[in-house]
Amino acid sequence: MVDVGDKTNQKRVAIAKGQISLSTEAIRLIEENANKKGDVLTIAEIAGIMGGKQTSNIIPLCHPLQISKIDVRAVIVDGSVEVTSEARCDGKTGIEMEALTAVSIALLTIYDMCKAVDKEMVLSNIRLLSKTKEDI
């Protein structure tokens, strides 16, 4: 793990995004909240938050951070679900891994919840949109 002990605390924010393409039937079930496993978008958002909070436990050598906020939003857009996360902390190292993990876990949750209906889902375009830091 990289030594960040001599760095000063800064306000850090990261925003990440990704998407999952789904069949028309899977999208319909999500829109109608008729998926057998439950409310896909809400459960994916909660799973993303939970996943982001566990980042240092699942990514080797990733620093545990005192996270002040993780927000995850999943919305249907043109035959896919787009997931966006925002993660914040005051710390010595960045929070982009938490934002990216939150998106990835939310997308994997959608995959898991829809796999009985759609065998051809594709997760894609998982990326960091922005990363900022400012002195406290």
Backbone torsions as a table, in degrees:
resi	resn	phi	psi	omega
1	MET	NA	140.1	179.7
2	VAL	-71.3	138.1	178.8
3	ASP	-79.2	116.5	177.6
4	VAL	-112.2	13.4	-174.4
5	GLY	-58.5	-31.8	-178.0
6	ASP	-89.7	-4.9	179.6
7	LYS	-77.9	154.2	177.2
8	THR	-90.3	152.0	176.0
9	ASN	-67.1	140.6	176.5
10	GLN	-137.7	155.6	173.2
11	LYS	-77.6	122.2	-174.9
12	ARG	-124.3	137.8	-179.7
13	VAL	-136.9	136.1	175.3
14	ALA	-134.9	140.8	177.1
15	ILE	-124.8	130.5	-179.2
16	ALA	-129.1	161.4	-177.7
17	LYS	-149.7	155.0	174.4
18	GLY	-164.1	174.8	-179.8
19	GLN	-147.2	161.9	174.1
20	ILE	-133.4	125.4	176.5
21	SER	-85.1	136.7	-177.4
22	LEU	-133.0	160.8	176.5
23	SER	-69.6	162.6	177.1
24	THR	-57.8	-40.3	179.7
25	GLU	-64.9	-44.0	179.5
26	ALA	-63.8	-41.8	177.6
27	ILE	-62.1	-43.3	179.4
28	ARG	-59.1	-45.8	-179.9
29	LEU	-62.8	-38.4	177.3
30	ILE	-65.5	-47.5	-178.7
31	GLU	-61.1	-38.8	-178.4
32	GLU	-87.6	2.1	-176.7
33	ASN	51.3	45.5	-176.2
34	ALA	-113.6	10.1	177.5
35	ASN	-67.5	136.3	-176.6
36	LYS	-60.4	-27.0	-178.7
37	LYS	-85.7	-7.5	176.8
38	GLY	120.4	-162.9	-177.0
39	ASP	-73.5	97.1	-171.0
40	VAL	-58.6	-49.2	-174.4
41	LEU	-66.7	-43.9	-179.7
42	THR	-65.9	-43.5	180.0
43	ILE	-65.3	-39.1	177.6
44	ALA	-63.5	-40.2	178.8
45	GLU	-63.5	-45.0	179.1
46	ILE	-64.7	-43.0	178.4
47	ALA	-61.1	-39.5	178.1
48	GLY	-61.6	-44.0	177.7
49	ILE	-61.3	-47.4	-179.8
50	MET	-62.0	-41.4	179.1
51	GLY	-64.9	-43.4	178.6
52	GLY	-59.1	-37.4	178.9
53	LYS	-68.7	-20.6	-178.1
54	GLN	-100.0	9.1	-172.5
55	THR	-51.9	-47.4	-177.1
56	SER	-67.0	-17.2	177.4
57	ASN	-85.0	-19.2	-176.1
58	ILE	-115.4	-16.1	177.2
59	ILE	-106.7	114.6	-178.6
60	PRO	-56.8	138.8	175.3
61	LEU	67.6	12.5	177.9
62	CYS	-85.8	130.2	-178.0
63	HIS	-67.8	138.9	170.3
64	PRO	-72.9	134.1	-176.3
65	LEU	-118.8	153.5	172.5
66	GLN	-87.4	89.0	-175.5
67	ILE	-75.2	131.6	177.8
68	SER	-99.5	-20.4	179.6
69	LYS	-161.0	137.1	163.3
70	ILE	-135.7	123.1	176.8
71	ASP	-120.1	133.7	179.5
72	VAL	-128.6	130.0	178.6
73	ARG	-126.2	129.8	177.5
74	ALA	-118.2	124.7	-178.9
75	VAL	-134.9	146.6	176.9
76	ILE	-81.7	128.9	179.2
77	VAL	-142.1	112.4	172.6
78	ASP	47.5	59.1	175.2
79	GLY	75.8	15.6	176.6
80	SER	-145.0	169.9	171.5
81	VAL	-113.1	125.9	174.5
82	GLU	-99.3	133.3	178.8
83	VAL	-117.5	129.3	176.8
84	THR	-123.9	138.0	176.9
85	SER	-127.6	149.8	171.9
86	GLU	-129.4	128.2	179.1
87	ALA	-124.5	141.9	-178.6
88	ARG	-134.3	148.6	171.9
89	CYS	-160.4	162.0	167.0
90	ASP	-108.2	113.6	-175.4
91	GLY	-167.2	-171.7	-174.9
92	LYS	-97.9	-8.0	-179.7
93	THR	-144.6	161.5	-170.2
94	GLY	-67.3	169.4	-176.3
95	ILE	-121.6	16.0	-178.6
96	GLU	-66.9	-32.7	179.8
97	MET	-65.7	-35.2	177.6
98	GLU	-66.9	-41.4	178.4
99	ALA	-64.6	-44.3	179.4
100	LEU	-67.3	-38.4	177.9
101	THR	-65.6	-41.4	179.1
102	ALA	-58.6	-45.7	178.3
103	VAL	-62.3	-47.3	-176.7
104	SER	-61.8	-43.8	-179.8
105	ILE	-67.3	-39.4	177.2
106	ALA	-61.8	-43.8	179.2
107	LEU	-65.6	-41.5	177.5
108	LEU	-64.0	-33.1	177.5
109	THR	-66.3	-42.7	176.6
110	ILE	-60.8	-44.4	177.9
111	TYR	-56.4	-50.0	-179.0
112	ASP	-60.3	-41.0	-176.1
113	MET	-74.1	-22.0	-175.6
114	CYS	-109.8	-0.8	-173.7
115	LYS	-63.3	-24.0	178.1
116	ALA	-72.0	-23.8	-176.6
117	VAL	-100.0	-32.2	-172.2
118	ASP	-132.2	115.6	-179.0
119	LYS	-95.5	1.6	-174.6
120	GLU	-124.0	25.9	178.5
121	MET	-64.3	148.9	178.9
122	VAL	-133.0	122.0	172.2
123	LEU	-86.1	137.6	-176.7
124	SER	-156.1	166.5	168.7
125	ASN	55.9	35.5	175.8
126	ILE	-75.0	122.1	-173.1
127	ARG	-155.2	159.7	174.1
128	LEU	-88.5	122.6	179.1
129	LEU	-85.2	-39.6	179.8
130	SER	-159.1	154.5	177.8
131	LYS	-145.9	121.5	-179.6
132	THR	-129.9	156.4	173.8
133	LYS	-147.5	144.5	177.6
134	GLU	-143.9	148.6	-179.7
135	ASP	-64.1	144.3	179.6
136	ILE	-91.3	NA	NA
